[in-house]
Amino acid sequence: MTKLQKATGNEQLLALKAAYNHQRNVNNLYLMNEWLQSPEAYQTIFYQDMGNGMAAFRDEGDFYRVVFALPVGSCYHFPPLDKELCCDLVEIGGEAAPAKEYGEDFLFDNGFSLIDCQKQLRFCCGSQHRQAVKKEESILRQLRAMHLQYINAGRGELEEIRRLIRRELGRYDAVLLNERELEAEAQKNNIVCIKGTNGIAAAYFFQAAGGRIVVAPAYRGKRLSEMLRMLFIAQERWLDSRENQYDWVRADNTPSLRCLFSIGAVATGKVKKRFIRTVES
């Protein structure tokens, strides 16, 4: 494995981001904001500082997630590493950020392949809250008829939900929070689920910038994701809220898109493309 520098603190990474986050560089440093939400984030991050640009690699277990900032036309090549590389680029209004004419070609030249495309949708839980409250009892009756119950996830459900998300959404969208951080999110009622006698039927891990909702294969086709969203929106905290929330949905996932449109979601025009480089590449 090529020797990389180990980050010594979030402040160091923020300084690197500030140094190279300008118009002359092609970059996806905006993704680092999510990385640095945890005060311990730096412990899993390695980087290269080339003087006129940088690349950072977050160790996510069996692959590295990549952010970079490089001058347009740079001939930089990512070093050979011992794990796959995953790199996301976000297009805005059809124009890529980083710029389409360079960013994607740069990744292809580095041995990456495009594997996924997701649309960003914007919605407002507050605008749907009263409607959700009206539907709440009806939805709960439907769940009871299927021998299911809606609950705020507790410690006993969290690891099963983590496994379900990884299994159904894939490792690149897995939940990376440690046990303490995951429990903190559950205490905020940000992790809810529909549970049956055989375990978790559906789960929703809410994050304002993009959550994860997943339904176990045996329960698909029963509108559980729609029910789960409505029950979550019925939480009292959304009364009179005007804040916007966001989700990323695969462009070919018609049921999920339909579910979000049913609660008033609109497409923002942002598209996230995911590129992967295998170890062999």
URJO-V27457 format. One record per pair of residues at least 4 apart in sequence whose C-alpha atoms are under 6 Angstrom apart, sorted by sequence separation. I is the first residue (numbers start at 1). J is the second residue. If there is no record, write none. Layout:
# URJO-V27457
I	J
I	J
This chain:
# URJO-V27457
17	21
50	54
60	64
91	95
92	96
96	100
99	103
102	106
108	112
125	129
132	136
144	148
153	157
163	167
165	169
166	170
177	181
186	190
195	199
207	211
224	228
261	265
36	41
49	54
59	64
91	96
98	103
107	112
143	148
166	171
177	182
185	190
186	191
195	200
206	211
260	265
48	54
58	64
91	97
195	201
205	211
48	55
57	64
58	65
90	97
194	201
205	212
47	55
57	65
166	174
194	202
204	212
47	56
57	66
193	202
204	213
46	56
47	57
56	66
193	203
203	213
46	57
56	67
192	203
203	214
45	57
55	67
192	204
202	214
45	58
55	68
191	204
202	215
44	58
54	68
191	205
201	215
202	216
44	59
54	69
190	205
201	216
53	69
190	206
53	70
63	83
65	85
66	86
63	84
64	85
65	86
66	87
63	85
65	87
10	42
9	42
77	110
226	259
7	42
210	246
211	247
208	245
209	246
210	247
7	45
29	67
153	191
208	246
210	248
7	46
28	67
153	192
6	46
28	68
152	192
5	46
27	68
151	192
4	46
5	47
27	69
151	193
4	47
26	69
150	193
25	69
26	70
150	194
25	70
26	71
149	194
25	71
26	72
149	195
148	195
148	196
27	98
26	98
1	81
1	82
132	230
133	234
132	234
129	233
129	234
125	233
126	238
126	239
126	240
126	241
126	242
124	244
123	244
124	245
123	245
122	245
122	246
121	246
121	247
120	247
120	248
119	248
118	248
119	249
118	249
118	250
119	251
117	250
118	251
123	265
122	265
121	265
122	266
121	266
121	267
121	268
120	268
120	270
119	271
118	271
118	272
117	272
117	273
116	273
116	274
115	274
114	274
115	275
114	275
113	275
112	275
113	276
112	276
112	277
111	277
111	281
93	269
92	269
92	270
91	270
91	271
90	271
90	272
89	272
89	273
88	273
88	274
87	274
87	275
86	275
86	276
85	276
85	277
84	277
84	278
84	279
83	279
